[in-house]
Amino acid sequence: MKKLNRIFKVIIAAGVMFLSTAALMAETVPVSENDTVSQLAQEFSFQGEVANHDPFKPVIVKKIVEPVRIERVRKIDQVVEPKKEVIPPLKLEVTGICGNDGIRQAIIQFENDEHIVETGQVIDGKFKVIDVSPDKLVVYSIREQRRSTFPLEKTN
């Protein structure tokens, strides 16, 4: 009897399962995807923090800060002109010239010193000897940035 009771319970359970599955199949009607989406949208509506927010705009926007302009007033009355440095001209005396057309040397008196110079020589970083002629000396003053010619001093 126990066995029969058990079989009877299994048959009843199987029948209930079959009938419920058949009822579900009968209720299911093929539904299009658009209908399913509409139904789900009605059931589960999305409300974000801001309902009117455009999803394609950035959430965080950098604020552009305009730089502060400061108007500065210049005093035109007080124009400071740079002081021009007065450069004294070179003071030297040509006391003698010797040599030939190939090589010439000159004896000069410069700043209380006597120098023997030739073409291309720089004296104390102040001037450069450009040319030694039979009767004159041509130098380039580095500070003045110009050429000067000094004739041979004739003493008799």
ZIZICOR-V284320 format. One line per field, one symbol per residue. phi: phi as a letter, one per 30 degrees, with the letter a starting at -180 (. if undefined). psi: psi as a letter, one per 20 degrees, with the letter a starting at -180 (. if undefined). Layout:
phi->???
psi->???
//
This chain:
phi->.ddddddeddddddddddddddddddddcecddddddddddddbdcbddbdcdddcdddccddccdddccdccccddcdcddddddcdddbbbccabbjbddbbbbcbcbhhbcbcbbejdcchicabdcaccdbabcbcddddhadbcbdddcbb
psi->hhghgggghggggggggghhghgghhhoppqrhhggggghhhgmppoagohjppiiqqgppppoppqppppppqohhmpopppppooqqpoqpoiqpraahgpqqqpqoplkqpqoqrpippokjhrppgqorhjrppqopgghlrqqpprppoo.
//
